[in-house]
Amino acid sequence: MIVPDDLLIVPEFSELPIEARQWLVDHMTEHRLAVGEVPFETGAPAENMLIVLEGAIQILIPQGGGWRLFDTFRAGRITGLLPYSRMTHFGGKANPIEPSRVAYIHKNDFREMLYHIPELGQKLIALMSDRVRSTSYNDQLQEKMLALGKLAAGLAHEINNPAAAVNRAAATLQERLQKLPALVARLARHGLSEELVRAADEFRHRCSLELATHLSAMERGEREDAVADWLDAHQVPESWMLAATFVEAGFRPDDLEAIAADLPVSAVPDLVLWLEGTIAADRLLTDIGLASRRVSDIVGSVKIYTHMD
């Protein structure tokens, strides 16, 4: 049973004289709700003002096939239909999250309520204005969250590509670096002079200045075939794979021939393998640098965007 003192926890009713609170009590119906016992569903006719006397009720609104929390009304708060409101049907559903005790005032009593308690009209209008502002704020916040979600998804996609490139290049670089010590040891067994190895490395740098990016697909294929033929003729293993690395670095068969000219025949395959390994390692380091800078550029752009205005 509701008594006038029960309404003292409601800010809009707390300053009303006892006669006014008694009038409200006389026109209220009491309902006790268990957890999950929905007092109204989305689309139900809006006919009652609800005053939460005990417990807590969440208002959920539909969104994207699910539900979004609009607000939680605890003891002392008013929800549902308000006087002067144009709402005809509920846009969401109520869900008690605690055993709750609520009071209903039917809309048919609104006119008489405002006649007997005129000071209540201004309080309820202010409450309705607050609810409109809250709804507008929540809608704007939701729009911003949706925009932020799209931005985050876009950033994740943009960052994922260079990040994946860094991971792939780093893994391949590790494999390449693990092979280089064995190649260096094999070169040492051939008794090659330091000057000869240095000259080969310098030649590698000169050739690398002319990357094969200007070649068409057909020209690149023809050059790779020619380099692979040269490698096969000098008994270099995996010629088809090495040829792509040399062509990418700007090498032609004549360049490889110039390097091999002063070498013992048995040393040519090992020196070529060492050259290809260092070229590939350099290229992988370049790829890692480019991908890392791409990530930095994206992060920098986001920082600029977040500091605008």
Phi and psi in degrees as GROMACS dihedral restraints (atoms count N, CA, C in turn):
[ dihedral_restraints ]
;  ai    aj    ak    al  type     phi  dphi    fc
    3     4     5     6     1   -88.4    20    10
    4     5     6     7     1   136.2    20    10
    6     7     8     9     1  -121.7    20    10
    7     8     9    10     1   159.2    20    10
    9    10    11    12     1   -53.7    20    10
   10    11    12    13     1   -36.7    20    10
   12    13    14    15     1   -66.5    20    10
   13    14    15    16     1   -21.4    20    10
   15    16    17    18     1   -61.5    20    10
   16    17    18    19     1   -26.6    20    10
   18    19    20    21     1   -83.7    20    10
   19    20    21    22     1    -4.9    20    10
   21    22    23    24     1   -66.5    20    10
   22    23    24    25     1   -20.9    20    10
   24    25    26    27     1   -79.5    20    10
   25    26    27    28     1    -8.3    20    10
   27    28    29    30     1   -93.3    20    10
   28    29    30    31     1   115.3    20    10
   30    31    32    33     1   -53.3    20    10
   31    32    33    34     1   -38.6    20    10
   33    34    35    36     1   -69.9    20    10
   34    35    36    37     1   -20.5    20    10
   36    37    38    39     1  -107.7    20    10
   37    38    39    40     1   -14.3    20    10
   39    40    41    42     1   -63.8    20    10
   40    41    42    43     1   -29.5    20    10
   42    43    44    45     1   -95.9    20    10
   43    44    45    46     1     1.3    20    10
   45    46    47    48     1   -73.3    20    10
   46    47    48    49     1   146.1    20    10
   48    49    50    51     1   -64.9    20    10
   49    50    51    52     1   161.1    20    10
   51    52    53    54     1   -61.6    20    10
   52    53    54    55     1   -30.6    20    10
   54    55    56    57     1   -64.3    20    10
   55    56    57    58     1   -40.5    20    10
   57    58    59    60     1   -66.7    20    10
   58    59    60    61     1   -43.1    20    10
   60    61    62    63     1   -65.2    20    10
   61    62    63    64     1   -34.2    20    10
   63    64    65    66     1   -66.0    20    10
   64    65    66    67     1   -39.0    20    10
   66    67    68    69     1   -61.1    20    10
   67    68    69    70     1   -43.9    20    10
   69    70    71    72     1   -60.9    20    10
   70    71    72    73     1   -44.6    20    10
   72    73    74    75     1   -60.4    20    10
   73    74    75    76     1   -39.8    20    10
   75    76    77    78     1   -66.2    20    10
   76    77    78    79     1   -21.6    20    10
   78    79    80    81     1  -109.3    20    10
   79    80    81    82     1    11.3    20    10
   81    82    83    84     1  -100.3    20    10
   82    83    84    85     1   150.9    20    10
   84    85    86    87     1  -116.6    20    10
   85    86    87    88     1   136.8    20    10
   87    88    89    90     1   -95.1    20    10
   88    89    90    91     1   140.0    20    10
   90    91    92    93     1  -136.9    20    10
   91    92    93    94     1   137.4    20    10
   93    94    95    96     1  -111.0    20    10
   94    95    96    97     1   129.8    20    10
   96    97    98    99     1  -118.8    20    10
   97    98    99   100     1   132.4    20    10
   99   100   101   102     1   -82.4    20    10
  100   101   102   103     1   164.7    20    10
  102   103   104   105     1   -58.9    20    10
  103   104   105   106     1   128.6    20    10
  105   106   107   108     1    84.2    20    10
  106   107   108   109     1    -4.8    20    10
  108   109   110   111     1   -82.5    20    10
  109   110   111   112     1   103.1    20    10
  111   112   113   114     1   -78.2    20    10
  112   113   114   115     1   118.7    20    10
  114   115   116   117     1   -76.2    20    10
  115   116   117   118     1   -26.9    20    10
  117   118   119   120     1  -154.3    20    10
  118   119   120   121     1   149.1    20    10
  120   121   122   123     1  -106.7    20    10
  121   122   123   124     1   166.7    20    10
  123   124   125   126     1   -60.2    20    10
  124   125   126   127     1   130.8    20    10
  126   127   128   129     1    89.8    20    10
  127   128   129   130     1    -5.1    20    10
  129   130   131   132     1   -71.6    20    10
  130   131   132   133     1   148.4    20    10
  132   133   134   135     1   -58.7    20    10
  133   134   135   136     1   134.6    20    10
  135   136   137   138     1   -88.8    20    10
  136   137   138   139     1   105.8    20    10
  138   139   140   141     1  -125.8    20    10
  139   140   141   142     1   -12.0    20    10
  141   142   143   144     1  -131.1    20    10
  142   143   144   145     1   145.1    20    10
  144   145   146   147     1   -88.4    20    10
  145   146   147   148     1   132.3    20    10
  147   148   149   150     1  -109.7    20    10
  148   149   150   151     1   128.4    20    10
  150   151   152   153     1  -114.5    20    10
  151   152   153   154     1   119.0    20    10
  153   154   155   156     1   -82.8    20    10
  154   155   156   157     1   116.6    20    10
  156   157   158   159     1   -97.6    20    10
  157   158   159   160     1   -30.9    20    10
  159   160   161   162     1  -147.9    20    10
  160   161   162   163     1   152.2    20    10
  162   163   164   165     1    84.7    20    10
  163   164   165   166     1  -155.2    20    10
  165   166   167   168     1  -154.5    20    10
  166   167   168   169     1   140.0    20    10
  168   169   170   171     1  -129.6    20    10
  169   170   171   172     1   128.5    20    10
  171   172   173   174     1   -91.8    20    10
  172   173   174   175     1   142.7    20    10
  174   175   176   177     1  -106.2    20    10
  175   176   177   178     1   119.8    20    10
  177   178   179   180     1  -111.7    20    10
  178   179   180   181     1   137.4    20    10
  180   181   182   183     1  -117.9    20    10
  181   182   183   184     1   144.8    20    10
  183   184   185   186     1   -68.9    20    10
  184   185   186   187     1   143.4    20    10
  186   187   188   189     1  -159.3    20    10
  187   188   189   190     1   121.8    20    10
  189   190   191   192     1    54.3    20    10
  190   191   192   193     1    40.1    20    10
  192   193   194   195     1    82.1    20    10
  193   194   195   196     1    -1.0    20    10
  195   196   197   198     1  -130.1    20    10
  196   197   198   199     1  -151.9    20    10
  198   199   200   201     1  -131.3    20    10
  199   200   201   202     1   142.3    20    10
  201   202   203   204     1  -120.4    20    10
  202   203   204   205     1   136.0    20    10
  204   205   206   207     1   -70.1    20    10
  205   206   207   208     1   122.8    20    10
  207   208   209   210     1   -89.2    20    10
  208   209   210   211     1   -49.2    20    10
  210   211   212   213     1  -167.8    20    10
  211   212   213   214     1   160.9    20    10
  213   214   215   216     1  -117.0    20    10
  214   215   216   217     1   121.9    20    10
  216   217   218   219     1  -102.7    20    10
  217   218   219   220     1   112.8    20    10
  219   220   221   222     1  -100.9    20    10
  220   221   222   223     1   178.9    20    10
  222   223   224   225     1   -52.5    20    10
  223   224   225   226     1   131.0    20    10
  225   226   227   228     1   102.0    20    10
  226   227   228   229     1    -4.2    20    10
  228   229   230   231     1  -108.0    20    10
  229   230   231   232     1   156.4    20    10
  231   232   233   234     1  -113.6    20    10
  232   233   234   235     1   136.9    20    10
  234   235   236   237     1  -140.9    20    10
  235   236   237   238     1  -169.2    20    10
  237   238   239   240     1    80.1    20    10
  238   239   240   241     1  -154.0    20    10
  240   241   242   243     1   -78.1    20    10
  241   242   243   244     1   136.5    20    10
  243   244   245   246     1  -116.5    20    10
  244   245   246   247     1   154.2    20    10
  246   247   248   249     1   -56.7    20    10
  247   248   249   250     1   146.7    20    10
  249   250   251   252     1    72.3    20    10
  250   251   252   253     1    -5.2    20    10
  252   253   254   255     1   -74.2    20    10
  253   254   255   256     1   144.4    20    10
  255   256   257   258     1   -92.7    20    10
  256   257   258   259     1     2.8    20    10
  258   259   260   261     1   -65.1    20    10
  259   260   261   262     1   130.6    20    10
  261   262   263   264     1  -111.0    20    10
  262   263   264   265     1   -28.7    20    10
  264   265   266   267     1  -137.2    20    10
  265   266   267   268     1   149.2    20    10
  267   268   269   270     1   -72.4    20    10
  268   269   270   271     1   132.1    20    10
  270   271   272   273     1   -85.7    20    10
  271   272   273   274     1    -4.8    20    10
  273   274   275   276     1  -145.7    20    10
  274   275   276   277     1  -169.6    20    10
  276   277   278   279     1  -125.5    20    10
  277   278   279   280     1   153.7    20    10
  279   280   281   282     1   -98.4    20    10
  280   281   282   283     1   139.0    20    10
  282   283   284   285     1  -136.6    20    10
  283   284   285   286     1   104.9    20    10
  285   286   287   288     1   -64.6    20    10
  286   287   288   289     1   128.4    20    10
  288   289   290   291     1  -104.0    20    10
  289   290   291   292     1    -3.3    20    10
  291   292   293   294     1  -141.7    20    10
  292   293   294   295     1   154.9    20    10
  294   295   296   297     1   -53.7    20    10
  295   296   297   298     1   125.5    20    10
  297   298   299   300     1  -127.6    20    10
  298   299   300   301     1   152.3    20    10
  300   301   302   303     1  -124.6    20    10
  301   302   303   304     1   121.0    20    10
  303   304   305   306     1  -128.2    20    10
  304   305   306   307     1   157.5    20    10
  306   307   308   309     1  -119.7    20    10
  307   308   309   310     1   137.8    20    10
  309   310   311   312     1  -109.0    20    10
  310   311   312   313     1   139.3    20    10
  312   313   314   315     1  -122.3    20    10
  313   314   315   316     1   120.3    20    10
  315   316   317   318     1   -73.5    20    10
  316   317   318   319     1   150.3    20    10
  318   319   320   321     1   -62.6    20    10
  319   320   321   322     1   -24.3    20    10
  321   322   323   324     1   -65.8    20    10
  322   323   324   325     1   -18.5    20    10
  324   325   326   327     1   -95.3    20    10
  325   326   327   328     1    -2.2    20    10
  327   328   329   330     1   -62.7    20    10
  328   329   330   331     1   -46.1    20    10
  330   331   332   333     1   -61.4    20    10
  331   332   333   334     1   -45.8    20    10
  333   334   335   336     1   -67.8    20    10
  334   335   336   337     1   -35.2    20    10
  336   337   338   339     1   -62.1    20    10
  337   338   339   340     1   -45.7    20    10
  339   340   341   342     1   -71.0    20    10
  340   341   342   343     1   -25.4    20    10
  342   343   344   345     1   -71.6    20    10
  343   344   345   346     1   -43.8    20    10
  345   346   347   348     1   -79.6    20    10
  346   347   348   349     1   -28.3    20    10
  348   349   350   351     1  -129.8    20    10
  349   350   351   352     1    70.9    20    10
  351   352   353   354     1   -60.5    20    10
  352   353   354   355     1   -32.5    20    10
  354   355   356   357     1   -66.3    20    10
  355   356   357   358     1   -16.5    20    10
  357   358   359   360     1   -75.4    20    10
  358   359   360   361     1   -25.0    20    10
  360   361   362   363     1   -58.2    20    10
  361   362   363   364     1   -47.5    20    10
  363   364   365   366     1   -64.2    20    10
  364   365   366   367     1   -38.4    20    10
  366   367   368   369     1   -64.4    20    10
  367   368   369   370     1   -41.5    20    10
  369   370   371   372     1   -74.2    20    10
  370   371   372   373     1   -31.6    20    10
  372   373   374   375     1   -64.6    20    10
  373   374   375   376     1   -42.4    20    10
  375   376   377   378     1   -62.6    20    10
  376   377   378   379     1   -39.5    20    10
  378   379   380   381     1   -63.7    20    10
  379   380   381   382     1   -41.7    20    10
  381   382   383   384     1   -65.6    20    10
  382   383   384   385     1   -38.7    20    10
  384   385   386   387     1   -62.8    20    10
  385   386   387   388     1   -41.5    20    10
  387   388   389   390     1   -62.3    20    10
  388   389   390   391     1   -39.1    20    10
  390   391   392   393     1   -66.9    20    10
  391   392   393   394     1   -39.0    20    10
  393   394   395   396     1   -63.0    20    10
  394   395   396   397     1   -44.3    20    10
  396   397   398   399     1   -62.9    20    10
  397   398   399   400     1   -41.1    20    10
  399   400   401   402     1   -64.5    20    10
  400   401   402   403     1   -42.0    20    10
  402   403   404   405     1   -62.6    20    10
  403   404   405   406     1   -45.0    20    10
  405   406   407   408     1   -62.2    20    10
  406   407   408   409     1   -42.6    20    10
  408   409   410   411     1   -63.6    20    10
  409   410   411   412     1   -44.1    20    10
  411   412   413   414     1   -63.4    20    10
  412   413   414   415     1   -39.0    20    10
  414   415   416   417     1   -64.6    20    10
  415   416   417   418     1   -44.1    20    10
  417   418   419   420     1   -64.1    20    10
  418   419   420   421     1   -40.9    20    10
  420   421   422   423     1   -63.3    20    10
  421   422   423   424     1   -40.8    20    10
  423   424   425   426     1   -64.9    20    10
  424   425   426   427     1   -40.7    20    10
  426   427   428   429     1   -61.9    20    10
  427   428   429   430     1   -41.1    20    10
  429   430   431   432     1   -66.5    20    10
  430   431   432   433     1   -39.0    20    10
  432   433   434   435     1   -65.9    20    10
  433   434   435   436     1   -38.6    20    10
  435   436   437   438     1   -64.6    20    10
  436   437   438   439     1   -42.4    20    10
  438   439   440   441     1   -64.5    20    10
  439   440   441   442     1   -39.9    20    10
  441   442   443   444     1   -64.7    20    10
  442   443   444   445     1   -38.9    20    10
  444   445   446   447     1   -62.3    20    10
  445   446   447   448     1   -42.8    20    10
  447   448   449   450     1   -64.6    20    10
  448   449   450   451     1   -41.1    20    10
  450   451   452   453     1   -63.5    20    10
  451   452   453   454     1   -43.5    20    10
  453   454   455   456     1   -63.6    20    10
  454   455   456   457     1   -41.0    20    10
  456   457   458   459     1   -64.1    20    10
  457   458   459   460     1   -41.1    20    10
  459   460   461   462     1   -64.1    20    10
  460   461   462   463     1   -42.4    20    10
  462   463   464   465     1   -64.8    20    10
  463   464   465   466     1   -41.4    20    10
  465   466   467   468     1   -60.7    20    10
  466   467   468   469     1   -40.5    20    10
  468   469   470   471     1   -66.0    20    10
  469   470   471   472     1   -45.0    20    10
  471   472   473   474     1   -65.3    20    10
  472   473   474   475     1   -38.6    20    10
  474   475   476   477     1   -78.4    20    10
  475   476   477   478     1   -30.0    20    10
  477   478   479   480     1   -62.1    20    10
  478   479   480   481     1   -39.3    20    10
  480   481   482   483     1   -62.1    20    10
  481   482   483   484     1   -55.2    20    10
  483   484   485   486     1   -66.3    20    10
  484   485   486   487     1   -32.9    20    10
  486   487   488   489     1   -64.4    20    10
  487   488   489   490     1   -42.1    20    10
  489   490   491   492     1   -65.0    20    10
  490   491   492   493     1   -37.1    20    10
  492   493   494   495     1   -63.5    20    10
  493   494   495   496     1   -40.7    20    10
  495   496   497   498     1   -61.9    20    10
  496   497   498   499     1   -44.5    20    10
  498   499   500   501     1   -61.8    20    10
  499   500   501   502     1   -45.1    20    10
  501   502   503   504     1   -64.1    20    10
  502   503   504   505     1   -45.8    20    10
  504   505   506   507     1   -65.2    20    10
  505   506   507   508     1   -38.8    20    10
  507   508   509   510     1   -65.0    20    10
  508   509   510   511     1   -41.2    20    10
  510   511   512   513     1   -65.2    20    10
  511   512   513   514     1   -43.5    20    10
  513   514   515   516     1   -66.6    20    10
  514   515   516   517     1   -39.1    20    10
  516   517   518   519     1   -61.8    20    10
  517   518   519   520     1   -40.4    20    10
  519   520   521   522     1   -60.0    20    10
  520   521   522   523     1   -42.6    20    10
  522   523   524   525     1   -62.8    20    10
  523   524   525   526     1   -42.9    20    10
  525   526   527   528     1   -63.7    20    10
  526   527   528   529     1   -45.4    20    10
  528   529   530   531     1   -65.4    20    10
  529   530   531   532     1   -31.9    20    10
  531   532   533   534     1   -67.0    20    10
  532   533   534   535     1   -26.1    20    10
  534   535   536   537     1   -85.3    20    10
  535   536   537   538     1   -25.1    20    10
  537   538   539   540     1   -61.4    20    10
  538   539   540   541     1   -43.0    20    10
  540   541   542   543     1   -56.9    20    10
  541   542   543   544     1   -39.8    20    10
  543   544   545   546     1   -65.6    20    10
  544   545   546   547     1   -38.0    20    10
  546   547   548   549     1   -66.7    20    10
  547   548   549   550     1   -39.9    20    10
  549   550   551   552     1   -63.8    20    10
  550   551   552   553     1   -40.5    20    10
  552   553   554   555     1   -63.8    20    10
  553   554   555   556     1   -38.7    20    10
  555   556   557   558     1   -67.2    20    10
  556   557   558   559     1   -37.2    20    10
  558   559   560   561     1   -63.3    20    10
  559   560   561   562     1   -39.8    20    10
  561   562   563   564     1   -62.4    20    10
  562   563   564   565     1   -34.1    20    10
  564   565   566   567     1   -67.8    20    10
  565   566   567   568     1   -21.7    20    10
  567   568   569   570     1   -80.0    20    10
  568   569   570   571     1    -6.8    20    10
  570   571   572   573     1    69.5    20    10
  571   572   573   574     1    28.4    20    10
  573   574   575   576     1   -70.8    20    10
  574   575   576   577     1   140.4    20    10
  576   577   578   579     1   -74.2    20    10
  577   578   579   580     1   156.5    20    10
  579   580   581   582     1   -63.4    20    10
  580   581   582   583     1   -35.1    20    10
  582   583   584   585     1   -64.8    20    10
  583   584   585   586     1   -38.2    20    10
  585   586   587   588     1   -67.6    20    10
  586   587   588   589     1   -41.7    20    10
  588   589   590   591     1   -66.9    20    10
  589   590   591   592     1   -39.8    20    10
  591   592   593   594     1   -64.9    20    10
  592   593   594   595     1   -40.4    20    10
  594   595   596   597     1   -62.8    20    10
  595   596   597   598     1   -39.9    20    10
  597   598   599   600     1   -64.3    20    10
  598   599   600   601     1   -40.0    20    10
  600   601   602   603     1   -67.6    20    10
  601   602   603   604     1   -39.6    20    10
  603   604   605   606     1   -64.7    20    10
  604   605   606   607     1   -38.8    20    10
  606   607   608   609     1   -62.7    20    10
  607   608   609   610     1   -36.9    20    10
  609   610   611   612     1   -60.0    20    10
  610   611   612   613     1   -43.2    20    10
  612   613   614   615     1   -65.0    20    10
  613   614   615   616     1   -38.7    20    10
  615   616   617   618     1   -65.8    20    10
  616   617   618   619     1   -41.2    20    10
  618   619   620   621     1   -67.6    20    10
  619   620   621   622     1   -34.0    20    10
  621   622   623   624     1   -68.2    20    10
  622   623   624   625     1   -15.7    20    10
  624   625   626   627     1   -67.4    20    10
  625   626   627   628     1   -23.1    20    10
  627   628   629   630     1  -108.4    20    10
  628   629   630   631     1    80.2    20    10
  630   631   632   633     1   -67.7    20    10
  631   632   633   634     1   155.1    20    10
  633   634   635   636     1   -87.8    20    10
  634   635   636   637     1    23.6    20    10
  636   637   638   639     1   -67.6    20    10
  637   638   639   640     1   -20.0    20    10
  639   640   641   642     1   -82.4    20    10
  640   641   642   643     1    -9.4    20    10
  642   643   644   645     1   -76.7    20    10
  643   644   645   646     1   143.8    20    10
  645   646   647   648     1   -76.7    20    10
  646   647   648   649     1   170.0    20    10
  648   649   650   651     1   -61.2    20    10
  649   650   651   652     1   -37.9    20    10
  651   652   653   654     1   -69.4    20    10
  652   653   654   655     1   -42.6    20    10
  654   655   656   657     1   -64.5    20    10
  655   656   657   658     1   -40.2    20    10
  657   658   659   660     1   -63.8    20    10
  658   659   660   661     1   -43.6    20    10
  660   661   662   663     1   -61.6    20    10
  661   662   663   664     1   -42.6    20    10
  663   664   665   666     1   -63.9    20    10
  664   665   666   667     1   -41.3    20    10
  666   667   668   669     1   -67.9    20    10
  667   668   669   670     1   -39.7    20    10
  669   670   671   672     1   -62.0    20    10
  670   671   672   673     1   -39.9    20    10
  672   673   674   675     1   -62.1    20    10
  673   674   675   676     1   -42.1    20    10
  675   676   677   678     1   -65.9    20    10
  676   677   678   679     1   -42.6    20    10
  678   679   680   681     1   -66.3    20    10
  679   680   681   682     1   -41.0    20    10
  681   682   683   684     1   -62.5    20    10
  682   683   684   685     1   -39.7    20    10
  684   685   686   687     1   -61.1    20    10
  685   686   687   688     1   -42.2    20    10
  687   688   689   690     1   -62.9    20    10
  688   689   690   691     1   -43.4    20    10
  690   691   692   693     1   -64.0    20    10
  691   692   693   694     1   -41.5    20    10
  693   694   695   696     1   -62.4    20    10
  694   695   696   697     1   -40.4    20    10
  696   697   698   699     1   -64.7    20    10
  697   698   699   700     1   -25.5    20    10
  699   700   701   702     1  -104.3    20    10
  700   701   702   703     1    17.1    20    10
  702   703   704   705     1    58.1    20    10
  703   704   705   706     1    40.5    20    10
  705   706   707   708     1   -91.5    20    10
  706   707   708   709     1   123.5    20    10
  708   709   710   711     1   -69.6    20    10
  709   710   711   712     1   157.6    20    10
  711   712   713   714     1    52.8    20    10
  712   713   714   715     1    46.5    20    10
  714   715   716   717     1   -59.8    20    10
  715   716   717   718     1   -36.2    20    10
  717   718   719   720     1   -63.9    20    10
  718   719   720   721     1   -33.9    20    10
  720   721   722   723     1   -80.1    20    10
  721   722   723   724     1   -41.1    20    10
  723   724   725   726     1   -67.6    20    10
  724   725   726   727     1   -33.3    20    10
  726   727   728   729     1   -59.5    20    10
  727   728   729   730     1   -40.3    20    10
  729   730   731   732     1   -62.3    20    10
  730   731   732   733     1   -40.3    20    10
  732   733   734   735     1   -64.3    20    10
  733   734   735   736     1   -45.7    20    10
  735   736   737   738     1   -65.6    20    10
  736   737   738   739     1   -41.9    20    10
  738   739   740   741     1   -65.9    20    10
  739   740   741   742     1   -40.8    20    10
  741   742   743   744     1   -59.2    20    10
  742   743   744   745     1   -33.4    20    10
  744   745   746   747     1   -85.7    20    10
  745   746   747   748     1     1.5    20    10
  747   748   749   750     1    94.4    20    10
  748   749   750   751     1     7.8    20    10
  750   751   752   753     1   -77.7    20    10
  751   752   753   754     1   146.3    20    10
  753   754   755   756     1  -119.4    20    10
  754   755   756   757     1   165.8    20    10
  756   757   758   759     1   -54.9    20    10
  757   758   759   760     1   -37.1    20    10
  759   760   761   762     1   -62.6    20    10
  760   761   762   763     1   -35.1    20    10
  762   763   764   765     1   -65.4    20    10
  763   764   765   766     1   -43.4    20    10
  765   766   767   768     1   -65.7    20    10
  766   767   768   769     1   -37.3    20    10
  768   769   770   771     1   -64.1    20    10
  769   770   771   772     1   -38.0    20    10
  771   772   773   774     1   -64.6    20    10
  772   773   774   775     1   -36.1    20    10
  774   775   776   777     1   -70.1    20    10
  775   776   777   778     1   -40.1    20    10
  777   778   779   780     1   -79.5    20    10
  778   779   780   781     1   -11.8    20    10
  780   781   782   783     1   -58.2    20    10
  781   782   783   784     1   -40.3    20    10
  783   784   785   786     1   -97.2    20    10
  784   785   786   787     1    13.4    20    10
  786   787   788   789     1  -104.7    20    10
  787   788   789   790     1   151.2    20    10
  789   790   791   792     1   -62.8    20    10
  790   791   792   793     1   146.0    20    10
  792   793   794   795     1   -56.0    20    10
  793   794   795   796     1   -39.5    20    10
  795   796   797   798     1   -68.9    20    10
  796   797   798   799     1   -19.7    20    10
  798   799   800   801     1   -89.1    20    10
  799   800   801   802     1   -15.8    20    10
  801   802   803   804     1   -59.3    20    10
  802   803   804   805     1   -50.0    20    10
  804   805   806   807     1   -58.4    20    10
  805   806   807   808     1   -42.1    20    10
  807   808   809   810     1   -68.6    20    10
  808   809   810   811     1   -40.1    20    10
  810   811   812   813     1   -67.0    20    10
  811   812   813   814     1   -38.9    20    10
  813   814   815   816     1   -64.7    20    10
  814   815   816   817     1   -42.0    20    10
  816   817   818   819     1   -62.7    20    10
  817   818   819   820     1   -40.1    20    10
  819   820   821   822     1   -65.0    20    10
  820   821   822   823     1   -43.2    20    10
  822   823   824   825     1   -61.0    20    10
  823   824   825   826     1   -46.4    20    10
  825   826   827   828     1   -61.8    20    10
  826   827   828   829     1   -38.7    20    10
  828   829   830   831     1   -64.6    20    10
  829   830   831   832     1   -41.8    20    10
  831   832   833   834     1   -71.0    20    10
  832   833   834   835     1   -37.1    20    10
  834   835   836   837     1   -62.2    20    10
  835   836   837   838     1   -46.6    20    10
  837   838   839   840     1   -63.3    20    10
  838   839   840   841     1   -39.6    20    10
  840   841   842   843     1   -63.4    20    10
  841   842   843   844     1   -43.5    20    10
  843   844   845   846     1   -61.1    20    10
  844   845   846   847     1   -42.2    20    10
  846   847   848   849     1   -65.4    20    10
  847   848   849   850     1   -40.5    20    10
  849   850   851   852     1   -64.6    20    10
  850   851   852   853     1   -39.7    20    10
  852   853   854   855     1   -63.0    20    10
  853   854   855   856     1   -39.3    20    10
  855   856   857   858     1   -63.0    20    10
  856   857   858   859     1   -43.9    20    10
  858   859   860   861     1   -61.8    20    10
  859   860   861   862     1   -41.6    20    10
  861   862   863   864     1   -63.1    20    10
  862   863   864   865     1   -42.0    20    10
  864   865   866   867     1   -62.6    20    10
  865   866   867   868     1   -43.9    20    10
  867   868   869   870     1   -64.5    20    10
  868   869   870   871     1   -44.2    20    10
  870   871   872   873     1   -66.4    20    10
  871   872   873   874     1   -38.9    20    10
  873   874   875   876     1   -64.4    20    10
  874   875   876   877     1   -40.7    20    10
  876   877   878   879     1   -65.8    20    10
  877   878   879   880     1   -33.3    20    10
  879   880   881   882     1   -63.5    20    10
  880   881   882   883     1   -43.6    20    10
  882   883   884   885     1   -62.2    20    10
  883   884   885   886     1   -43.6    20    10
  885   886   887   888     1   -62.6    20    10
  886   887   888   889     1   -39.8    20    10
  888   889   890   891     1   -62.7    20    10
  889   890   891   892     1   -41.9    20    10
  891   892   893   894     1   -63.8    20    10
  892   893   894   895     1   -46.1    20    10
  894   895   896   897     1   -62.4    20    10
  895   896   897   898     1   -41.2    20    10
  897   898   899   900     1   -63.0    20    10
  898   899   900   901     1   -39.9    20    10
  900   901   902   903     1   -64.5    20    10
  901   902   903   904     1   -39.8    20    10
  903   904   905   906     1   -64.6    20    10
  904   905   906   907     1   -41.0    20    10
  906   907   908   909     1   -63.2    20    10
  907   908   909   910     1   -40.9    20    10
  909   910   911   912     1   -63.4    20    10
  910   911   912   913     1   -43.6    20    10
  912   913   914   915     1   -63.3    20    10
  913   914   915   916     1   -42.6    20    10
  915   916   917   918     1   -71.2    20    10
  916   917   918   919     1   -20.5    20    10
  918   919   920   921     1   -96.7    20    10
  919   920   921   922     1    -0.6    20    10
  921   922   923   924     1   -67.2    20    10
  922   923   924   925     1   132.5    20    10
